[in-house]
Amino acid sequence: MWYTLSKKMINMMTIKYVSYILLLIELMAYTNGFSQYDSTKTKCVEDNNKTFTCNFIPKTLPVGVTTVHLNLSLVGNMYLNKSTFIDHSWNKVKLLEINVDLPSRAGHLILQDYCFNGLEQLKELRMHMECSFYTNPNTFLGVKDVGVLDLSRSVQLTLKDLIPALNGSDKLPELNKLILSKCSRDSQPLSFDNQLIDVLQSKKIQYLDVSSTDIKTINFTAVFKRLAFLEVLDASYSNIGFFISSYLEQGDMKRIKFVDLSFVNLPKKVFHLPPGRLVIENTNTSFSKLSNQENAKLFLTPEIVNASGIIPHVSSIWIKNVNFTVDVDPLTFTKELIMRQNNLRWLDVNVICENFKFSSFSRMDLSENGMQFLHPNLLSCFPNLQKLDLSSNQLVKMSRENIGLFETLFSGLRYLKKVNMSKNSLNTLPKKIFENNRNIEIIDLSGNLLDQVHITLAKLSRLTMLNLYGNNIHVLDQMSIYNLNSISYGNVSDIRKIIVILKANPISCSECKELSFLVWLTSTNLVDLDSQQLICYNEKDETEIITQETVKKVKLICRRKVIITATSILAGCILLILIISLLIFYIRRKHRKRLQNRANVINLLRQGDGNYEFAVFLAFSNEDEDFVNTHILHQLNENLQLMTGVDRELVCTGDRHFRPGFYVQNETCRRLATASVLIVVASENFCQSVYCRGELEQAFMEGKPIILMFIEQVEQELMPPTMREVYQRNVRIVWTFENGEYKMKTTWENVCKSVLDLIK
C-alpha cells in the first residue's frame, strides 16, 4: 500500500515530490542491517535545493542535490558497503561530508571495499571522524573523479590502514588535495616517510595539509623531490619530532607556491631559543658568511612562505647596531614572506645591498611582533615591495626616539602600493614619511592615536584610500584639510575615487571652532558620509550622526556665541566706563580734598598757633651746617613762604631757635611741638650723632611726618633703626654731585607741596 500510487496522482506530482514521499516512507520505516542509531530521531534538512544535511544515511536523495552532509552519532559499529550509496539519486552528488562524533558508547566506522562505488560524480570526499575507523585496500575503488580527500579531525587515523587504501594508480587517480589536519589527537604521531610518499607519488597531489598534527617524522626531501605536482604544503601548528632535508636542492622548491610553517614546533636540536631576550649587537657580517646559507636559499624559494610564530612567545629578538652586507646573489624566488607574531622587537640592521638585493619580494607581513624599531636600510633591500604590513607593533617608540630614521622608513620602496601601520600607538607622523612612495594606493593608519593629518599627500597621485579609522580625531585643522584636499586626481581620463575613512573617531560638534571642519566634512567627496555613518559629540555630550543638520546646529552655536560675546563686550564697556567715571570722580574729589586741606593748613600756618608755628623742623648734623645753609635752609624757607603767603620763618632749626642754657632734649621736644613736619638731612654724620638720632626718635614717637633728604649715599647698616624703617617705607629726597655742583633730583615746589600735604 505504501508503494502503490494511482496514475492520476503521479501525473499531478513532480519527480521531486515523489522523492520526498519516498524519503518520508524511509524515515518512518527505515532499517539498515549495517548501522545502529536511534531511528526515532532521524531527520534531514534541505538548503537551496542543492545541499542536503542528515543525521543518518538516507537511501535516496531529492532531485538536484549535489552536496550532502551526514552528521552521525554512533551507538555501535557502522559499516559502509557497496550498497550504501547504490540508489541512482546518489550518482549526482559532487561533495560528500561525513562527520562522526562519539556519544557515551564508543563505536567504529568500517569502510568496506567499493563502499563509495555509487558516487559516480563525486569530486570531494570529506570525513571527520571522532571514532575509530578502518579502511580496506579497495575502499576507494570506483570513485575515479575525487580530487579532494579531507580526513581532518579524524583523531584516530592510522596511516597503516590508509596507505593500502590509497596504494595503486586506480585508487583515487585524480586526487590532488589531501588534508590530514588535526589527525593525531588520540592516535600515535604520524610519519610522513618513504612508504607514504611512494603511495602519493602516483597521484597528482598539489595540496598537502598536515597542519595541527603531531608528526613523528617527515621526509621533506622526499616530499619536495618526488611529489612532482605539489604546490602547497601546510604544516602550520604541527609538532615535528624529526625531519629529513638532506640533498634537497633549490630547484626542487621552485614549483612550490606556498609553504606554511606558521607556529610549527621544530625539533629543539634544529631550532631552539631559550626564554627571554636574544640580543645580537655590535657586529658586522655578510650573506656569504652565514653558516646556513643554503638552507636560507631553500627557505626563500617558494612563492609564498609563512613563518609566523616560529619563535616561541616566551622569547624575543633584539638586533642592535648590526651591519649586514649582501655580498653574493641570495638567489631568492619568494614573492611573499609572512613573519607575524615572532617577537621581532628591535631590528637595527643596516643592510648594505649595493650590488645584490632581494628583488623577488613583492609582499611582506611583519605585523604583531611588538616591533619598536626597523632600520630603513633593511626595507630598502627589498626594492620591489608592493605590500607591507607593519600593523599591531609599537613603532611609536621609533617615531619618538629616532624621528629622522622613521621619516625615511619607506623612502627606498618606490613601488610600494599598500602599507599597513595600524595599531602602532602613533600620535603623530613625520610630514615627509610617504613623499617618495608615488605609487602608493592604500595607506592604513587605523587604530592609532592621530589627531591631525599633517603628512604630505599632494604627490601621491595614485592614492585611493587613506584609512584613519579609530584614531583620536576631534576636529581637523586647516593644515590637515589642505593636505587631504591636495590629493591629486591624476589625469582627467584616470579619475579615481579617493576614500578617506574617519569612522570611529571622537569627532566633536559642540563648539563654533569646529564649524569649518564640519562644513568641509559634509561637502567633500573624499568622505562618504552615507556609508561611514560618522558620529560626533554635540554640546550635550551626546552622539549624533553627522549630516547637514549638524552643520546648522553648530552655526546656531556660533550665532549664540557671537551674541554672548557682543553682550559680554558691551557689558564690559559699560563697566569700564563706569569704573573710569568713578575713578575720575575719586581723583577729582581727592584733588579737591587735597586743595581744601592745603588751604586749611596754610590758614593754620598764617595763624601760627601750636604745632603750626613752623611748617618744618629741619634736623641736621653740625658737620653738615655749611651745606644746609648754602643749599637747603633758605631755599626751603623762601619756597614755603612763597607758597603759603606767610612772611615769618617757617623752618625751625636747633641752632637758631633753641634757647641757650636749656636742656637739649627738652628744647628738642619743645620745638618739635611747634613744627608740623620733620625733614632729616641724612648723612653719615647725622647717623653718628647722638643728638640727631634723638631728634629723629622723638619725632617718630610723636607721630610726626618725616621726610628723609639724603645729601650723600648712606649704607643702611649705618642707619639707626628708625631711619632704616622710614627709608624702606617712604619716598625720600636725594642730592647728587654733578659737573662740580650739587643738584636735588626733585623741585622745591614738589617738596613744599609734599610738606603741606603731610600736615594734618
C-alpha positions in Angstrom: 0.0 0.0 0.0 2.9 2.4 0.7 4.4 1.9 -2.8 1.1 1.9 -4.8 0.2 5.3 -6.4 -2.5 6.0 -8.9 -1.5 7.2 -12.3 -3.6 10.4 -11.7 -1.5 11.2 -8.6 1.8 10.5 -10.4 0.7 12.9 -13.2 0.0 15.7 -10.6 3.3 15.4 -8.7 6.8 16.1 -9.9 9.6 13.6 -9.5 11.0 15.8 -6.8 7.9 15.5 -4.6 7.9 11.7 -5.2 11.4 11.7 -3.9 10.2 13.5 -0.7 7.4 10.9 -0.3 9.9 8.1 -0.6 12.1 9.8 1.9 9.2 10.2 4.3 8.5 6.5 3.9 12.1 5.8 4.7 12.0 8.0 7.8 9.0 6.0 9.1 10.2 2.5 8.4 13.9 2.7 7.7 16.2 -0.1 9.0 19.7 -0.9 8.0 21.5 -4.1 8.8 24.8 -2.4 8.7 24.4 0.5 11.1 23.0 1.2 14.5 21.4 4.6 15.6 18.1 5.8 17.0 15.7 5.8 14.1 13.1 7.8 16.0 15.3 10.9 15.9 16.3 10.8 12.3 15.9 14.0 10.3 17.1 15.8 7.1 17.2 19.4 6.1 17.5 20.7 2.6 19.1 24.1 1.8 18.9 25.9 -1.6 17.6 22.6 -3.3 21.3 21.5 -3.7 22.5 20.8 -0.2 21.1 18.1 2.0 22.0 17.6 5.7 21.0 14.5 7.6 21.8 12.8 10.8 21.6 9.4 9.2 22.4 7.9 5.8 19.3 8.1 3.6 18.8 5.5 0.8 17.6 8.1 -1.7 18.0 11.9 -2.2 15.8 14.6 -3.6 16.3 15.5 -7.2 19.0 18.2 -7.8 21.0 17.5 -4.6 24.8 17.7 -5.2 26.1 18.3 -1.7 25.4 16.0 1.2 26.4 16.5 4.9 26.0 13.4 7.1 26.3 14.2 10.9 26.3 10.8 12.5 26.3 9.8 16.2 27.3 6.1 16.6 26.0 3.9 19.3 27.7 0.9 17.9 29.6 -0.1 14.8 28.6 1.2 11.4 29.5 -0.4 8.1 29.6 1.3 4.7 29.5 -1.2 1.8 28.9 -1.1 -1.9 25.1 -1.0 -1.4 25.1 2.1 0.9 25.0 4.6 -1.9 23.6 2.4 -4.6 20.5 4.4 -5.4 20.7 6.4 -8.7 19.9 9.6 -6.8 23.4 9.4 -5.2 25.3 9.5 -8.5 24.7 13.3 -8.9 26.5 14.1 -5.6 29.7 16.0 -6.0 30.6 16.7 -2.4 30.0 14.2 0.5 30.9 15.1 4.0 30.7 12.5 6.9 31.0 13.8 10.4 31.0 11.2 13.2 31.1 12.1 16.9 31.1 9.8 19.8 28.3 9.6 22.4 28.6 7.7 25.7 29.3 4.3 24.0 32.1 4.0 21.5 31.6 2.8 18.0 33.6 2.0 14.9 33.1 3.0 11.3 34.2 0.4 8.8 34.7 1.4 5.2 34.4 -1.8 3.2 35.5 -2.4 -0.3 33.8 -0.4 -3.1 31.7 1.4 -0.4 31.6 4.7 -2.4 31.0 2.9 -5.7 27.6 4.6 -6.4 29.0 8.1 -6.2 29.9 8.3 -9.8 30.4 12.1 -10.0 31.9 12.6 -6.6 34.6 15.3 -6.6 35.2 15.9 -2.8 35.1 13.4 0.0 35.4 14.8 3.5 35.4 12.5 6.5 35.9 13.9 10.0 35.9 11.0 12.5 35.8 11.2 16.3 35.6 7.4 16.3 37.9 4.7 15.2 37.5 3.9 11.6 39.0 1.3 9.3 39.6 1.2 5.6 40.1 -1.8 3.3 42.5 -2.0 0.4 39.7 -1.4 -2.1 37.7 1.2 -0.1 38.2 4.0 -2.7 37.8 1.9 -5.8 35.1 3.1 -8.1 35.3 6.9 -7.3 37.7 7.9 -10.1 37.0 11.7 -10.1 37.6 12.5 -6.5 40.1 15.4 -6.3 39.8 16.2 -2.6 40.2 13.8 0.2 39.7 15.5 3.6 40.3 13.4 6.6 40.9 16.3 9.0 39.8 15.9 12.7 39.9 12.1 12.2 41.7 11.8 15.5 42.2 8.1 15.4 43.5 7.9 11.9 46.4 5.5 11.4 48.4 5.6 8.2 48.8 1.8 8.5 45.2 1.5 7.3 45.1 4.5 5.0 48.2 3.6 2.9 46.8 0.3 1.4 43.5 2.1 0.6 45.4 4.7 -1.5 48.1 2.4 -2.9 47.6 1.9 -6.6 47.0 4.1 -9.7 43.3 3.0 -9.9 42.5 4.3 -6.4 41.6 8.0 -6.4 43.6 8.6 -9.6 42.6 12.3 -9.8 43.5 13.0 -6.1 45.2 16.4 -5.9 44.3 17.6 -2.5 45.0 15.6 0.7 44.0 17.0 4.1 45.3 15.3 7.2 44.9 18.2 9.6 44.3 17.5 13.3 44.6 13.8 12.9 46.8 12.7 15.8 44.9 13.7 18.9 44.1 10.1 20.0 46.4 8.1 17.8 50.2 7.8 17.5 52.1 10.7 15.8 52.0 10.3 12.0 55.1 9.5 10.0 55.4 11.0 6.5 58.1 8.6 5.4 59.1 6.9 2.1 56.2 4.4 2.3 53.6 7.2 2.3 55.4 9.2 -0.3 55.6 6.1 -2.5 51.8 5.9 -2.5 51.2 9.6 -3.0 53.8 9.7 -5.8 51.4 8.1 -8.2 48.8 10.8 -7.5 48.7 14.4 -8.7 49.0 15.8 -5.2 49.1 19.6 -5.4 47.9 20.4 -1.9 49.1 18.6 1.2 47.7 19.7 4.6 49.3 18.2 7.7 48.6 21.2 10.0 47.9 20.9 13.7 49.2 17.3 13.8 51.8 15.5 15.8 54.4 14.4 13.3 56.9 11.8 14.3 59.0 12.1 11.1 58.6 14.0 7.9 60.9 13.5 4.9 61.0 16.9 3.3 63.4 15.7 0.7 61.1 13.0 -0.5 58.0 15.4 -0.3 59.6 18.1 -2.4 61.6 15.9 -4.8 59.1 13.1 -5.5 55.7 14.8 -5.4 56.1 16.3 -8.8 52.8 18.2 -8.8 53.0 19.6 -5.2 52.4 23.3 -4.9 51.1 23.8 -1.3 52.4 22.3 1.9 50.6 23.4 5.1 52.4 22.2 8.3 51.2 25.1 10.5 50.7 24.5 14.2 52.3 21.0 13.9 54.8 19.4 16.3 57.6 17.9 14.3 59.8 15.4 16.1 62.3 14.8 13.3 62.7 15.8 9.7 65.0 15.0 6.8 66.1 17.7 4.4 69.5 16.5 3.1 70.2 16.5 -0.6 67.3 18.9 -1.1 68.2 21.5 -3.8 66.7 24.9 -4.7 65.4 23.5 -8.0 63.2 21.1 -6.1 61.5 24.1 -4.4 60.8 26.4 -7.4 57.5 24.9 -8.3 56.2 25.3 -4.7 53.7 28.2 -4.4 53.0 28.2 -0.7 54.7 26.7 2.3 53.0 27.3 5.6 55.2 26.7 8.7 53.4 29.1 10.9 53.5 28.3 14.6 55.2 25.0 13.9 57.2 23.4 16.7 60.5 22.3 15.3 63.0 19.9 17.0 65.0 21.7 19.6 68.3 20.5 18.2 67.4 22.2 14.9 65.8 25.4 16.2 65.8 26.3 19.9 65.6 29.7 21.6 65.8 30.0 25.4 63.2 32.1 27.2 63.9 35.8 27.4 65.7 38.2 25.2 68.1 37.1 22.5 70.3 40.2 21.9 72.6 40.4 18.9 74.6 43.7 18.8 77.7 45.5 17.7 78.7 43.1 14.9 79.4 43.0 11.2 78.7 40.0 8.9 77.7 39.2 5.4 75.5 36.8 3.5 78.4 34.7 2.3 79.5 34.1 5.9 76.2 32.6 7.0 76.6 29.0 8.1 73.1 28.1 7.0 73.3 30.0 3.7 71.9 27.1 1.6 69.0 26.5 4.0 68.2 30.2 3.8 68.1 29.9 0.0 65.8 26.9 0.2 63.6 28.7 2.7 63.2 31.7 0.4 62.5 29.8 -2.8 58.7 29.0 -2.6 56.4 31.8 -3.9 54.8 32.3 -0.5 56.4 31.4 2.8 54.5 31.8 6.1 56.9 31.6 9.0 54.7 33.3 11.6 55.1 32.3 15.3 58.1 30.0 14.8 59.9 31.9 17.6 58.4 30.9 20.9 56.2 33.5 22.6 58.5 33.5 25.7 61.5 34.6 23.6 62.2 37.8 21.8 64.7 39.0 19.2 66.7 42.3 19.7 69.2 43.2 17.0 71.1 46.4 17.7 73.9 48.1 15.7 74.4 45.3 13.2 75.9 45.8 9.7 74.9 43.1 7.2 76.4 43.0 3.7 74.7 41.2 0.9 78.0 40.3 -0.9 76.6 37.5 -3.1 73.4 36.9 -5.0 70.9 35.5 -2.5 69.0 33.8 -5.4 65.6 34.2 -3.7 62.4 33.4 -5.6 59.9 34.1 -2.8 57.3 36.8 -3.5 55.6 37.0 -0.2 57.1 36.5 3.3 54.8 36.3 6.3 56.6 36.7 9.7 53.8 37.6 12.1 54.0 37.1 15.9 57.7 36.3 16.0 58.6 38.9 18.8 61.0 40.7 16.4 61.2 43.6 18.8 64.3 45.6 17.6 65.7 45.3 14.0 68.5 47.8 13.9 70.2 46.0 10.9 72.0 48.3 8.5 71.8 46.1 5.4 74.3 47.0 2.7 73.0 45.8 -0.6 74.5 47.9 -3.3 75.3 45.0 -5.7 72.7 42.4 -4.7 69.1 42.9 -3.5 66.2 40.7 -2.5 64.3 41.7 -5.7 61.8 38.9 -5.8 59.8 40.0 -2.8 56.6 42.0 -3.5 54.7 41.4 -0.2 55.9 41.2 3.4 54.0 40.9 6.6 55.8 41.8 9.9 52.7 42.5 11.9 52.0 41.6 15.6 55.7 41.5 16.5 55.7 44.2 19.2 58.4 45.8 16.9 59.8 49.0 18.3 62.5 49.7 15.7 63.0 48.8 12.0 66.0 50.1 10.1 65.1 51.8 6.8 68.1 50.2 5.0 66.7 46.8 5.7 63.5 47.6 3.8 65.4 49.3 1.0 67.0 46.0 0.1 63.5 44.8 -0.9 63.1 47.4 -3.6 60.1 45.8 -5.3 57.9 45.5 -2.3 54.3 46.4 -3.2 52.5 45.5 0.0 54.0 45.9 3.5 52.1 45.1 6.7 53.6 46.6 9.9 50.3 46.6 11.9 50.0 45.8 15.6 53.5 46.8 16.5 55.0 49.6 18.7 56.7 51.8 16.2 55.6 54.8 18.2 58.9 54.3 20.1 60.9 54.7 16.9 58.8 57.8 15.9 59.7 59.4 19.3 63.3 58.5 19.7 64.5 58.2 16.1 62.4 60.6 14.2 65.0 61.1 11.4 65.2 57.4 10.5 61.4 57.0 11.0 60.8 59.6 8.4 62.8 57.7 5.8 61.4 54.3 6.7 59.7 53.8 3.3 61.9 56.1 1.2 63.6 53.1 -0.7 60.3 51.5 -1.6 59.4 53.2 -4.9 56.9 50.6 -6.0 55.0 50.3 -2.7 51.2 50.2 -3.2 49.8 49.3 0.2 51.2 50.0 3.6 49.5 49.0 6.9 50.7 50.8 10.0 47.5 50.3 12.0 47.6 49.8 15.8 51.1 51.2 16.5 50.0 53.8 19.1 51.2 56.6 16.7 50.1 60.1 17.8 52.0 61.9 15.0 53.8 61.1 11.8 56.7 62.9 10.1 55.5 65.2 7.3 57.5 63.6 4.5 57.2 59.9 5.5 55.4 58.9 2.3 57.0 61.5 0.0 58.9 59.0 -2.2 56.1 56.5 -2.5 54.5 57.9 -5.6 52.8 54.5 -6.5 51.1 54.1 -3.2 47.4 53.3 -3.4 46.3 52.4 0.2 47.6 53.8 3.5 46.2 52.2 6.6 46.7 54.2 9.8 43.7 52.9 11.6 43.7 52.2 15.4 46.4 54.7 16.2 46.2 58.0 18.3 46.5 60.5 15.5 44.6 63.8 16.0 45.6 65.5 12.7 46.8 64.7 9.2 50.0 66.7 8.8 51.6 64.3 6.3 52.3 65.4 2.7 49.8 63.8 0.3 50.0 66.0 -2.7 52.5 63.9 -4.7 50.6 60.6 -4.1 48.8 60.6 -7.5 47.6 57.0 -7.2 46.3 57.1 -3.7 42.8 55.6 -3.4 42.3 55.1 0.3 43.6 56.7 3.5 42.3 54.7 6.5 42.1 56.8 9.7 39.5 54.5 11.4 39.6 54.6 15.2 42.1 57.4 15.8 41.8 60.4 18.1 40.5 63.0 15.7 38.2 65.5 17.3 38.5 68.2 14.7 40.8 68.6 11.7 42.7 71.9 11.4 43.3 73.9 8.2 46.6 72.2 7.5 45.0 68.7 7.7 42.2 69.8 5.4 44.7 71.3 3.0 46.7 68.1 2.9 43.6 66.0 2.3 42.3 68.3 -0.4 45.7 68.3 -2.1 45.5 64.6 -3.0 46.0 64.5 -6.8 43.3 63.0 -9.1 45.8 62.2 -11.8 44.9 62.6 -15.5 41.3 63.5 -16.5 41.0 60.2 -18.2 42.0 58.4 -15.0 39.9 59.9 -12.3 40.0 57.8 -9.1 37.5 57.6 -6.3 39.5 58.5 -3.2 38.2 57.4 0.1 39.2 58.8 3.5 37.9 56.7 6.4 37.2 58.7 9.5 34.8 56.3 11.2 35.1 55.6 15.0 36.9 58.9 15.7 35.7 61.1 18.6 34.6 63.9 16.3 33.3 66.9 18.1 30.4 69.1 17.0 29.9 71.1 20.2 31.8 74.3 19.6 31.9 77.1 17.0 35.6 76.5 16.2 34.6 73.1 14.6 32.3 74.7 12.0 34.8 74.9 9.2 35.8 71.3 9.6 32.2 70.1 9.7 31.4 72.2 6.6 34.3 70.5 4.8 33.3 67.1 6.1 29.8 67.4 4.8 30.8 68.7 1.4 34.0 66.9 0.4 33.9 63.9 -2.0 36.8 62.3 0.0 34.5 61.1 2.8 31.3 59.1 2.1 29.0 60.1 5.0 26.3 57.7 3.9 28.5 54.6 4.1 30.6 55.6 7.1 27.7 57.0 9.3 30.1 59.3 11.1 29.2 60.2 14.7 30.1 63.3 16.6 29.6 64.5 20.2 27.4 67.6 20.5 27.3 70.3 23.2 25.2 68.0 25.4 28.0 65.4 25.1 25.5 63.1 23.3 26.3 61.3 20.0 24.6 62.1 16.7 25.1 61.2 13.1 26.9 63.9 11.1 24.6 65.4 8.5 23.9 68.9 7.1 21.6 69.3 10.1 24.7 69.0 12.3 26.3 72.0 10.4 23.1 74.0 11.0 23.2 73.3 14.8 26.9 74.4 15.0 26.1 77.6 13.1 23.4 78.3 15.7 26.1 77.8 18.4 28.3 80.3 16.5 25.5 82.8 16.4 24.8 82.3 20.1 28.4 82.7 20.8 28.5 86.0 18.8 25.5 87.3 20.8 27.1 86.2 24.1 30.4 87.8 23.0 28.8 91.0 21.9 26.8 91.2 25.1 29.9 90.5 27.2 31.9 93.2 25.3 29.0 95.7 25.7 28.7 94.9 29.4 32.5 95.1 29.7 32.5 98.5 28.0 29.7 99.8 30.3 31.6 98.5 33.3 34.8 100.1 32.1 33.1 103.4 31.5 31.6 103.2 35.0 34.9 102.4 36.6 36.7 105.2 34.7 33.9 107.6 35.7 34.2 106.6 39.3 38.0 106.9 39.1 37.8 110.4 37.7 35.3 111.3 40.3 37.5 109.9 43.0 40.6 111.6 41.7 38.8 114.9 41.4 37.3 114.6 44.8 40.7 113.6 46.3 42.3 116.6 44.5 39.7 119.0 45.8 40.1 117.5 49.2 43.8 117.9 49.0 43.5 121.5 47.8 41.0 122.2 50.7 43.3 120.5 53.1 46.2 122.6 51.8 44.2 125.8 52.1 43.3 124.9 55.7 46.9 124.2 56.5 48.0 127.5 55.0 45.4 129.3 57.1 46.6 127.5 60.2 50.2 128.4 59.4 49.2 132.0 59.0 47.7 131.9 62.4 50.9 130.2 63.8 49.3 128.6 66.8 50.6 125.4 68.4 52.4 123.0 66.1 51.6 125.3 63.2 54.2 127.9 64.3 56.7 126.3 61.9 55.9 124.1 58.9 59.2 122.2 59.1 61.7 121.3 61.8 65.0 120.8 59.9 67.2 118.3 61.7 70.9 118.0 60.6 74.4 117.4 61.9 76.6 120.4 62.8 79.2 118.8 60.5 76.8 119.5 57.6 75.8 123.1 58.6 77.6 124.7 55.6 75.8 122.5 53.1 72.4 123.1 54.8 72.9 126.9 54.9 74.1 127.1 51.4 71.7 124.7 49.6 68.7 123.9 51.8 67.6 126.3 54.6 67.0 129.5 52.8 65.6 127.9 49.6 63.2 125.8 51.7 62.0 128.7 53.8 61.6 131.1 50.8 59.6 128.5 48.8 57.3 127.7 51.8 56.7 131.5 52.3 56.0 131.9 48.6 53.5 129.0 48.5 51.7 129.9 51.8 51.9 133.7 51.7 53.3 133.8 55.2 56.1 136.3 55.9 57.6 134.8 59.0 60.1 132.0 59.1 58.5 128.6 58.5 61.6 126.5 59.0 62.9 125.8 62.5 66.5 124.7 63.3 68.1 123.9 66.6 70.9 126.4 66.4 68.6 129.3 65.6 65.5 128.5 67.7 66.8 126.5 70.8 67.1 128.6 73.9 70.7 128.7 75.2 71.3 127.1 78.5 68.3 124.8 78.4 68.4 121.0 78.3 68.8 119.9 74.7 66.3 117.1 74.9 63.7 119.5 76.4 64.3 122.1 73.7 64.0 119.4 71.0 60.6 118.4 72.4 59.5 122.0 72.7 60.4 122.9 69.1 59.2 119.7 67.6 55.8 120.5 69.3 55.7 123.8 67.3 56.6 122.2 63.9 54.3 120.1 61.7 56.9 118.1 59.7 60.4 116.8 60.4 62.9 117.0 57.5 66.1 115.0 58.2 69.2 116.0 56.3 70.6 112.5 56.2 74.3 111.8 56.1 76.8 109.6 57.8 77.4 112.5 60.2 73.8 112.5 61.1 73.7 108.8 61.7 76.7 109.0 64.0 75.3 111.9 66.1 73.5 111.0 69.3 71.6 114.3 69.4 70.5 113.9 65.8 69.3 110.4 66.3 67.4 111.7 69.4 65.6 114.3 67.4 64.5 111.6 64.9 63.4 109.2 67.6 61.4 112.0 69.3 59.6 112.9 66.2 58.9 109.3 65.3 57.5 108.7 68.8 55.2 111.7 68.5 53.9 110.6 65.1 55.3 113.5 63.2 55.5 113.1 59.4 59.2 112.5 58.5 60.9 113.3 55.2 64.5 112.0 54.6 66.7 114.2 52.5 70.0 112.4 51.6 72.9 114.7 50.8 75.2 111.7 50.3 74.9 107.9 49.9 74.5 106.2 53.3 74.7 102.5 53.8 71.6 101.0 55.5 73.9 99.3 58.0 74.9 102.7 59.3 71.3 104.0 59.7 69.6 103.9 63.1 66.6 101.5 63.1 64.0 104.3 62.9 65.7 105.9 59.9 66.0 102.5 58.2 62.3 101.9 58.7 61.4 105.3 57.2 63.9 104.8 54.4 62.4 101.5 53.4 58.8 102.7 53.6 58.7 106.4 52.4 59.8 108.3 49.3 63.0 110.3 50.0 64.8 113.3 48.6 68.2 112.8 47.1 71.0 115.2 46.3 73.7 114.4 43.7 77.0 115.9 42.8 77.2 116.5 39.0 79.6 118.7 37.0 81.1 120.3 40.1 77.8 121.3 41.7 75.1 119.8 43.9 71.7 119.2 42.4 68.4 118.0 44.0 66.6 115.4 41.9 63.2 116.9 42.6 62.0 120.5 42.8 61.4 122.8 45.8 57.8 123.3 44.7 57.3 119.5 44.9 59.0 119.4 48.3 56.8 122.2 49.6 53.6 120.7 48.3 54.5 117.4 50.0 55.2 119.2 53.3 51.8 120.9 53.1 50.0 117.7 52.2 51.6 115.8 55.1 50.4 118.4 57.6 47.2 117.2 59.3 
